[in-house]
């Protein structure tokens, strides 16, 4: 079979009740739910309400990264493409066919994401992915349509199909042979930044990621971990540094690390005043655990001296300095696309 839509669930019965009917009605390809050992009755709900759906059961909560790895391992050999879809996403008719058709027509494309808008504010881009993701030279992510906490209104300004640095895990269509070649996500990441890290490894091998705005979905966000949860802050900072360590050579990592460290410490202080002590401390715990984890994790076989430049050959040196000191808060102001 050509493709499967795989939805990872962990105690998301409410999200499944709310969004799954929409996905079923508007999708062509079969839907498979992978459950991370939920305890909220999710599986009973699925068995009773949607007996026609295939359910994959993981023995424990393995997070986004390990959960998808375990689930897709069970699907080996059955599909040419996977569409990884968060459980809190609303879709439009034909959304899945457009993504798969794009991959069919573009042999160098390893994966593609749709335009992702906010479910709460459908005129605006979504925080997690927007219209395609990028990395600055220090490894900080930003998106076409969202830089830091500035989210743009979708006025068609980013409707061009564009090669990107990373595609959002909220909705990602990827070739199964590519996912398997790279052994999927880094399971130790658990959640957050894992799709960005995988996309970096993919791009180092010369493959490409894209955003296809002609396919549009609407993401609620925070279905598992809300922005107010300090654990989310911890995972984002820890995994971001791990990503750099695992993919850069020693010199390249040192060069980035000593530039990032003061910026992350400043971010920790800022979080203390904006979100409280728990978020501030999460930054410091993230660095502590990075040093604990780094020696037991295998580095990528193809190390880089610096982050891979985008398709335009340009890269923002620091999105933080550009945002705060140059006042460039929209992707269109960065001069990355001719």
C-alpha positions as a Python dict, from the first residue, in 0.01 Angstrom:
ca = {
    (1, 'X'): (0, 0, 0),
    (2, 'X'): (125, 349, -79),
    (3, 'X'): (84, 543, 247),
    (4, 'X'): (-50, 530, 601),
    (5, 'X'): (-148, 811, 837),
    (6, 'X'): (-1, 723, 1176),
    (7, 'X'): (-132, 906, 1482),
    (8, 'X'): (62, 866, 1806),
    (9, 'X'): (-151, 878, 2120),
    (10, 'X'): (-76, 900, 2490),
    (11, 'X'): (-370, 965, 2721),
    (12, 'X'): (-528, 1168, 2444),
    (13, 'X'): (-880, 1031, 2446),
    (14, 'X'): (-1024, 1383, 2448),
    (15, 'X'): (-815, 1478, 2142),
    (16, 'X'): (-915, 1160, 1959),
    (17, 'X'): (-1284, 1221, 2030),
    (18, 'X'): (-1251, 1575, 1905),
    (19, 'X'): (-1026, 1543, 1598),
    (20, 'X'): (-1028, 1183, 1474),
    (21, 'X'): (-1373, 1202, 1305),
    (22, 'X'): (-1250, 1496, 1096),
    (23, 'X'): (-935, 1312, 992),
    (24, 'X'): (-1131, 1000, 895),
    (25, 'X'): (-1379, 1195, 683),
    (26, 'X'): (-1115, 1401, 499),
    (27, 'X'): (-841, 1143, 441),
    (28, 'X'): (-786, 894, 160),
    (29, 'X'): (-512, 683, 312),
    (30, 'X'): (-566, 437, 599),
    (31, 'X'): (-534, 566, 955),
    (32, 'X'): (-335, 378, 1216),
    (33, 'X'): (-326, 480, 1582),
    (34, 'X'): (-12, 397, 1781),
    (35, 'X'): (-77, 403, 2154),
    (36, 'X'): (195, 474, 2410),
    (37, 'X'): (44, 266, 2692),
    (38, 'X'): (-237, 512, 2767),
    (39, 'X'): (-427, 481, 3094),
    (40, 'X'): (-721, 710, 3014),
    (41, 'X'): (-936, 460, 2822),
    (42, 'X'): (-812, 570, 2480),
    (43, 'X'): (-779, 217, 2346),
    (44, 'X'): (-1122, 112, 2473),
    (45, 'X'): (-1271, 419, 2309),
    (46, 'X'): (-1102, 338, 1977),
    (47, 'X'): (-1201, -29, 1988),
    (48, 'X'): (-1564, 61, 2056),
    (49, 'X'): (-1604, 365, 1831),
    (50, 'X'): (-1366, 283, 1545),
    (51, 'X'): (-1321, -96, 1527),
    (52, 'X'): (-1212, -62, 1164),
    (53, 'X'): (-893, 125, 1262),
    (54, 'X'): (-567, -58, 1320),
    (55, 'X'): (-423, 0, 1668),
    (56, 'X'): (-56, -53, 1753),
    (57, 'X'): (20, -87, 2124),
    (58, 'X'): (353, 14, 2273),
    (59, 'X'): (437, -147, 2606),
    (60, 'X'): (518, 185, 2776),
    (61, 'X'): (515, 558, 2716),
    (62, 'X'): (815, 603, 2489),
    (63, 'X'): (746, 967, 2407),
    (64, 'X'): (708, 1103, 2056),
    (65, 'X'): (1047, 980, 1937),
    (66, 'X'): (1054, 628, 2080),
    (67, 'X'): (680, 586, 2036),
    (68, 'X'): (693, 645, 1663),
    (69, 'X'): (1008, 438, 1626),
    (70, 'X'): (842, 139, 1793),
    (71, 'X'): (517, 179, 1601),
    (72, 'X'): (673, 222, 1257),
    (73, 'X'): (900, -77, 1319),
    (74, 'X'): (580, -284, 1328),
    (75, 'X'): (476, -144, 989),
    (76, 'X'): (797, -225, 802),
    (77, 'X'): (745, -339, 446),
    (78, 'X'): (380, -238, 423),
    (79, 'X'): (391, 125, 305),
    (80, 'X'): (598, 348, 80),
    (81, 'X'): (524, 662, 282),
    (82, 'X'): (425, 749, 636),
    (83, 'X'): (228, 1058, 731),
    (84, 'X'): (296, 1130, 1097),
    (85, 'X'): (7, 1331, 1237),
    (86, 'X'): (-51, 1473, 1583),
    (87, 'X'): (-379, 1376, 1746),
    (88, 'X'): (-479, 1744, 1785),
    (89, 'X'): (-484, 1836, 1415),
    (90, 'X'): (-783, 1920, 1196),
    (91, 'X'): (-747, 1861, 822),
    (92, 'X'): (-913, 1951, 494),
    (93, 'X'): (-1026, 1718, 216),
    (94, 'X'): (-733, 1605, 2),
    (95, 'X'): (-465, 1717, 247),
    (96, 'X'): (-295, 1374, 250),
    (97, 'X'): (-313, 1313, -125),
    (98, 'X'): (-139, 1645, -193),
    (99, 'X'): (153, 1557, 33),
    (100, 'X'): (199, 1209, -112),
    (101, 'X'): (161, 1332, -471),
    (102, 'X'): (436, 1586, -404),
    (103, 'X'): (672, 1313, -284),
    (104, 'X'): (579, 1099, -585),
    (105, 'X'): (670, 1384, -819),
    (106, 'X'): (992, 1494, -643),
    (107, 'X'): (1240, 1210, -606),
    (108, 'X'): (1493, 1417, -409),
    (109, 'X'): (1235, 1511, -147),
    (110, 'X'): (1272, 1295, 163),
    (111, 'X'): (980, 1457, 341),
    (112, 'X'): (726, 1735, 326),
    (113, 'X'): (498, 1922, 563),
    (114, 'X'): (180, 2117, 487),
    (115, 'X'): (105, 2474, 583),
    (116, 'X'): (17, 2451, 953),
    (117, 'X'): (-226, 2710, 1086),
    (118, 'X'): (-349, 2764, 1439),
    (119, 'X'): (-667, 2580, 1528),
    (120, 'X'): (-756, 2847, 1785),
    (121, 'X'): (-685, 3133, 1541),
    (122, 'X'): (-720, 2990, 1189),
    (123, 'X'): (-610, 3315, 1024),
    (124, 'X'): (-269, 3282, 1191),
    (125, 'X'): (18, 3042, 1146),
    (126, 'X'): (77, 2777, 1408),
    (127, 'X'): (372, 2800, 1644),
    (128, 'X'): (491, 2443, 1576),
    (129, 'X'): (597, 2441, 1213),
    (130, 'X'): (399, 2724, 1052),
    (131, 'X'): (503, 2726, 685),
    (132, 'X'): (832, 2539, 718),
    (133, 'X'): (1119, 2542, 964),
    (134, 'X'): (1473, 2683, 961),
    (135, 'X'): (1778, 2688, 1188),
    (136, 'X'): (2013, 2977, 1251),
    (137, 'X'): (2389, 2923, 1276),
    (138, 'X'): (2357, 2844, 1650),
    (139, 'X'): (2085, 2584, 1604),
    (140, 'X'): (1789, 2794, 1719),
    (141, 'X'): (1474, 2704, 1523),
    (142, 'X'): (1231, 2947, 1365),
    (143, 'X'): (965, 2922, 1097),
    (144, 'X'): (831, 3089, 789),
    (145, 'X'): (539, 3263, 958),
    (146, 'X'): (667, 3238, 1319),
    (147, 'X'): (985, 3380, 1468),
    (148, 'X'): (1026, 3330, 1842),
    (149, 'X'): (689, 3433, 1986),
    (150, 'X'): (582, 3653, 1694),
    (151, 'X'): (322, 3467, 1489),
    (152, 'X'): (214, 3613, 1156),
    (153, 'X'): (-129, 3622, 1000),
    (154, 'X'): (-157, 3400, 693),
    (155, 'X'): (-222, 3632, 400),
    (156, 'X'): (-84, 3403, 132),
    (157, 'X'): (261, 3559, 164),
    (158, 'X'): (428, 3220, 206),
    (159, 'X'): (228, 3012, -41),
    (160, 'X'): (537, 2929, -247),
    (161, 'X'): (659, 2569, -224),
    (162, 'X'): (992, 2600, -47),
    (163, 'X'): (1283, 2382, 56),
    (164, 'X'): (1323, 2408, 433),
    (165, 'X'): (1574, 2308, 701),
    (166, 'X'): (1319, 2101, 891),
    (167, 'X'): (961, 1987, 859),
    (168, 'X'): (728, 1985, 1159),
    (169, 'X'): (651, 1662, 1340),
    (170, 'X'): (296, 1787, 1392),
    (171, 'X'): (232, 1675, 1035),
    (172, 'X'): (516, 1516, 843),
    (173, 'X'): (501, 1299, 532),
    (174, 'X'): (823, 1102, 492),
    (175, 'X'): (950, 819, 275),
    (176, 'X'): (961, 495, 471),
    (177, 'X'): (1298, 395, 327),
    (178, 'X'): (1445, 727, 444),
    (179, 'X'): (1301, 690, 793),
    (180, 'X'): (1444, 339, 815),
    (181, 'X'): (1782, 432, 665),
    (182, 'X'): (1833, 688, 942),
    (183, 'X'): (1689, 458, 1212),
    (184, 'X'): (1412, 705, 1281),
    (185, 'X'): (1418, 956, 1562),
    (186, 'X'): (1668, 968, 1847),
    (187, 'X'): (1470, 776, 2108),
    (188, 'X'): (1664, 939, 2394),
    (189, 'X'): (1517, 1276, 2296),
    (190, 'X'): (1177, 1145, 2414),
    (191, 'X'): (992, 1449, 2275),
    (192, 'X'): (1068, 1788, 2116),
    (193, 'X'): (1340, 1870, 1862),
    (194, 'X'): (1353, 1506, 1744),
    (195, 'X'): (1212, 1586, 1399),
    (196, 'X'): (1455, 1877, 1360),
    (197, 'X'): (1748, 1651, 1447),
    (198, 'X'): (1630, 1383, 1202),
    (199, 'X'): (1584, 1642, 927),
    (200, 'X'): (1939, 1767, 984),
    (201, 'X'): (2079, 1416, 942),
    (202, 'X'): (1872, 1372, 626),
    (203, 'X'): (1993, 1700, 477),
    (204, 'X'): (2358, 1617, 549),
    (205, 'X'): (2315, 1325, 308),
    (206, 'X'): (2199, 1562, 33),
    (207, 'X'): (1826, 1489, 60),
    (208, 'X'): (1570, 1765, 84),
    (209, 'X'): (1272, 1867, 298),
    (210, 'X'): (990, 2090, 179),
    (211, 'X'): (683, 2279, 284),
    (212, 'X'): (381, 2241, 56),
    (213, 'X'): (139, 2525, 145),
    (214, 'X'): (-123, 2393, -97),
    (215, 'X'): (-199, 2135, 172),
    (216, 'X'): (-325, 2301, 491),
    (217, 'X'): (-395, 2165, 839),
    (218, 'X'): (-493, 2327, 1171),
    (219, 'X'): (-299, 2241, 1485),
    (220, 'X'): (-434, 2290, 1838),
    (221, 'X'): (-99, 2239, 2014),
    (222, 'X'): (-23, 2151, 2373),
    (223, 'X'): (-229, 1835, 2362),
    (224, 'X'): (34, 1643, 2558),
    (225, 'X'): (260, 1911, 2707),
    (226, 'X'): (139, 2270, 2725),
    (227, 'X'): (369, 2571, 2705),
    (228, 'X'): (314, 2623, 3077),
    (229, 'X'): (476, 2286, 3154),
    (230, 'X'): (840, 2332, 3261),
    (231, 'X'): (922, 1982, 3135),
    (232, 'X'): (859, 2109, 2783),
    (233, 'X'): (1111, 2388, 2841),
    (234, 'X'): (1360, 2134, 2973),
    (235, 'X'): (1321, 1902, 2672),
    (236, 'X'): (1355, 2184, 2420),
    (237, 'X'): (1680, 2315, 2567),
    (238, 'X'): (1833, 1974, 2642),
    (239, 'X'): (1754, 1826, 2303),
    (240, 'X'): (1867, 2135, 2117),
    (241, 'X'): (2216, 2108, 2267),
    (242, 'X'): (2220, 1731, 2217),
    (243, 'X'): (2131, 1780, 1851),
    (244, 'X'): (2432, 2006, 1802),
    (245, 'X'): (2667, 1773, 1988),
    (246, 'X'): (2555, 1466, 1794),
    (247, 'X'): (2582, 1623, 1449),
    (248, 'X'): (2878, 1861, 1468),
    (249, 'X'): (3245, 1771, 1485),
    (250, 'X'): (3438, 1867, 1797),
    (251, 'X'): (3556, 2204, 1669),
    (252, 'X'): (3218, 2293, 1524),
    (253, 'X'): (3038, 2204, 1844),
    (254, 'X'): (3276, 2403, 2065),
    (255, 'X'): (3235, 2704, 1837),
    (256, 'X'): (2855, 2692, 1865),
    (257, 'X'): (2837, 2586, 2231),
    (258, 'X'): (3033, 2880, 2372),
    (259, 'X'): (2821, 3124, 2172),
    (260, 'X'): (2496, 2961, 2278),
    (261, 'X'): (2572, 2917, 2645),
    (262, 'X'): (2536, 3286, 2745),
    (263, 'X'): (2223, 3323, 2533),
    (264, 'X'): (2061, 3021, 2697),
    (265, 'X'): (2154, 3143, 3044),
    (266, 'X'): (1999, 3481, 2964),
    (267, 'X'): (1691, 3293, 2843),
    (268, 'X'): (1682, 3110, 3177),
    (269, 'X'): (1680, 3438, 3367),
    (270, 'X'): (1411, 3578, 3137),
    (271, 'X'): (1196, 3270, 3194),
    (272, 'X'): (1223, 3322, 3570),
    (273, 'X'): (1041, 3655, 3537),
    (274, 'X'): (805, 3559, 3255),
    (275, 'X'): (704, 3202, 3347),
    (276, 'X'): (845, 3133, 3692),
    (277, 'X'): (1127, 2953, 3868),
    (278, 'X'): (1037, 2609, 3734),
    (279, 'X'): (1102, 2715, 3374),
    (280, 'X'): (1419, 2899, 3469),
    (281, 'X'): (1558, 2599, 3650),
    (282, 'X'): (1456, 2375, 3360),
    (283, 'X'): (1721, 2544, 3145),
    (284, 'X'): (1994, 2466, 3396),
    (285, 'X'): (1872, 2106, 3444),
    (286, 'X'): (1878, 2071, 3065),
    (287, 'X'): (2246, 2159, 3052),
    (288, 'X'): (2323, 1935, 3348),
    (289, 'X'): (2158, 1637, 3181),
    (290, 'X'): (2317, 1712, 2847),
    (291, 'X'): (2657, 1652, 3005),
    (292, 'X'): (2528, 1329, 3160),
    (293, 'X'): (2379, 1197, 2836),
    (294, 'X'): (2630, 1298, 2571),
    (295, 'X'): (2888, 1024, 2629),
    (296, 'X'): (2641, 737, 2599),
    (297, 'X'): (2484, 860, 2275),
    (298, 'X'): (2636, 770, 1939),
    (299, 'X'): (2731, 1064, 1721),
    (300, 'X'): (2608, 1078, 1365),
    (301, 'X'): (2833, 900, 1116),
    (302, 'X'): (2853, 1215, 901),
    (303, 'X'): (2963, 1503, 1123),
    (304, 'X'): (2947, 1862, 1004),
    (305, 'X'): (3175, 2153, 1087),
    (306, 'X'): (2873, 2384, 1102),
    (307, 'X'): (2500, 2380, 1038),
    (308, 'X'): (2397, 2307, 681),
    (309, 'X'): (2297, 2617, 487),
    (310, 'X'): (1950, 2638, 337),
    (311, 'X'): (1864, 2612, -31),
    (312, 'X'): (1928, 2985, -79),
    (313, 'X'): (2287, 2940, 43),
    (314, 'X'): (2217, 3185, 324),
    (315, 'X'): (2172, 3137, 695),
    (316, 'X'): (2077, 3375, 975),
    (317, 'X'): (2371, 3406, 1215),
    (318, 'X'): (2150, 3453, 1521),
    (319, 'X'): (1773, 3472, 1502),
    (320, 'X'): (1769, 3604, 1860),
    (321, 'X'): (1998, 3900, 1787),
    (322, 'X'): (1823, 3962, 1455),
    (323, 'X'): (1486, 3964, 1630),
    (324, 'X'): (1571, 4180, 1932),
    (325, 'X'): (1840, 4415, 1799),
    (326, 'X'): (1750, 4449, 1431),
    (327, 'X'): (1376, 4432, 1486),
    (328, 'X'): (1323, 4174, 1211),
    (329, 'X'): (1028, 3975, 1339),
    (330, 'X'): (889, 3839, 1013),
    (331, 'X'): (1045, 3575, 792),
    (332, 'X'): (1002, 3798, 486),
    (333, 'X'): (1238, 4053, 644),
    (334, 'X'): (1529, 3807, 675),
    (335, 'X'): (1627, 3809, 307),
    (336, 'X'): (1660, 3431, 286),
    (337, 'X'): (1447, 3385, -25),
    (338, 'X'): (1514, 3572, -345),
}
